[in-house]
């Protein structure tokens, strides 16, 4: 399954770092930046998360809530968040149902081997819980810049 721009974002409730939980529908009225990433504390995912951390004042100032989602455990998220002082929520999709609902659990290929994994994708969700933009297959180094551009374009529309 996957979702398209203009569709209502699939609702979910997931456990988060700090023994919390997050429910998408509870964020109605806010802009949500939902980013899916493969794995805590790997080079690409760390660069991406630190980019979000460093740009956090821009997102929070624009009224956006940032949520990172991977299949890692809450304990892994706690360590990752603490190690890099990440100021946003990390949610654990251990069973992969949210990844599947958003269409980011895909077949990948590396060195000729095929496997399933999370495709680095970001969804910008409007206050009405509809998807307003999707950034697919983003590269960690350019992710934050592309997201900032997309948020500015959406604000101007």
C-alpha positions in Angstrom: 0.0 0.0 0.0 1.1 3.6 -0.5 -0.4 7.0 -0.1 -0.5 9.9 -2.5 -0.6 13.7 -2.1 -4.0 14.9 -1.2 -5.0 11.7 0.5 -5.7 11.5 4.2 -2.6 10.2 6.0 -3.0 6.8 7.6 -3.5 7.2 11.3 -1.3 5.4 13.8 -0.4 5.1 17.4 3.2 4.1 18.0 5.5 3.8 21.1 8.2 6.5 21.3 11.4 7.2 22.9 11.1 8.0 26.6 8.3 5.4 27.1 5.8 7.7 25.4 3.5 7.3 22.4 2.4 9.3 19.5 -1.0 9.2 17.7 -1.1 11.1 14.3 -4.8 12.0 14.7 -4.0 13.7 18.0 -1.8 16.2 16.0 -4.8 17.5 13.9 -4.4 21.2 13.5 -0.6 21.0 13.3 1.7 20.5 10.3 3.6 17.2 10.7 6.9 16.2 9.2 6.9 12.4 9.2 10.2 11.0 8.2 10.9 7.3 7.7 14.5 6.1 8.0 16.2 2.7 7.9 18.2 2.4 11.2 19.3 4.2 14.3 23.0 5.2 14.6 24.1 4.3 11.1 26.1 6.9 9.1 23.3 8.1 6.8 20.6 8.0 9.4 22.7 9.8 11.9 23.6 12.6 9.4 19.9 12.9 8.5 18.8 13.0 12.2 21.5 15.6 13.1 20.4 17.7 10.1 16.8 17.7 11.4 18.2 18.5 14.9 20.2 21.5 13.6 17.2 22.8 11.7 14.8 22.1 14.5 14.3 25.8 15.3 13.2 26.4 11.7 10.6 23.6 11.8 9.3 24.4 15.3 9.2 28.1 14.4 7.1 27.2 11.4 4.7 25.3 13.6 5.8 21.9 12.4 6.1 18.7 14.5 8.9 16.4 13.4 8.5 12.6 14.0 11.1 10.1 12.9 9.9 6.5 12.4 12.0 3.3 12.0 11.6 -0.3 12.9 14.1 0.0 15.7 13.1 -0.6 19.3 12.2 2.1 21.8 15.4 1.3 23.7 17.4 1.9 20.5 15.6 5.2 19.9 16.4 6.2 23.5 20.1 5.7 23.0 20.1 7.3 19.6 18.2 10.4 20.8 20.4 10.8 23.8 23.7 10.3 22.0 22.9 13.0 19.4 20.6 15.2 21.5 17.7 14.9 19.1 14.9 17.3 20.1 12.1 15.5 18.2 10.1 12.3 18.7 11.4 9.0 17.5 8.6 6.4 17.0 9.1 2.6 16.9 7.3 0.7 14.2 8.7 -2.7 15.2 6.1 -4.7 13.3 6.4 -2.5 10.2 2.6 -1.9 9.8 3.0 1.9 9.6 5.9 1.5 7.1 3.7 -0.7 5.0 0.7 1.7 5.3 2.8 4.5 3.9 4.4 2.4 1.3 8.0 2.8 2.5 8.7 -0.9 3.2 10.1 -1.8 -0.2 12.4 -4.3 -2.0 15.9 -2.9 -2.3 19.1 -4.1 -3.9 22.7 -3.8 -2.8 25.6 -5.5 -4.5 23.2 -7.6 -6.5 21.4 -8.9 -3.4 17.7 -8.2 -3.0 16.1 -7.5 0.4 13.3 -5.6 2.0 14.0 -2.4 3.9 12.7 1.1 4.7 13.0 3.6 1.9 14.1 7.0 3.2 10.9 9.0 2.6 9.3 12.1 4.2 5.7 13.0 4.3 4.5 16.6 5.0 1.1 16.3 6.5 -1.2 19.3 6.7 -3.3 20.4 9.7 -6.3 18.6 8.2 -4.2 15.4 8.3 -4.0 15.2 4.5 -0.6 14.6 2.8 0.6 17.8 1.1 4.0 16.7 -0.1 6.1 13.5 -0.3 9.9 13.4 -0.6 11.0 10.0 -1.8 14.4 8.3 -1.9 16.0 11.4 -0.3 19.8 11.4 0.3 20.7 12.1 4.0 23.0 15.1 3.1 20.4 16.9 1.1 17.2 15.9 3.0 16.9 18.9 5.3 17.5 21.4 2.4 14.9 19.7 0.3 12.4 19.6 3.1 12.9 23.3 3.9 12.3 24.1 0.3 9.1 22.0 0.2 7.8 23.6 3.4 8.4 27.1 2.0 6.7 26.2 -1.3 3.7 24.8 0.6 3.5 27.9 2.9 3.5 30.1 -0.2 0.7 28.1 -1.9 
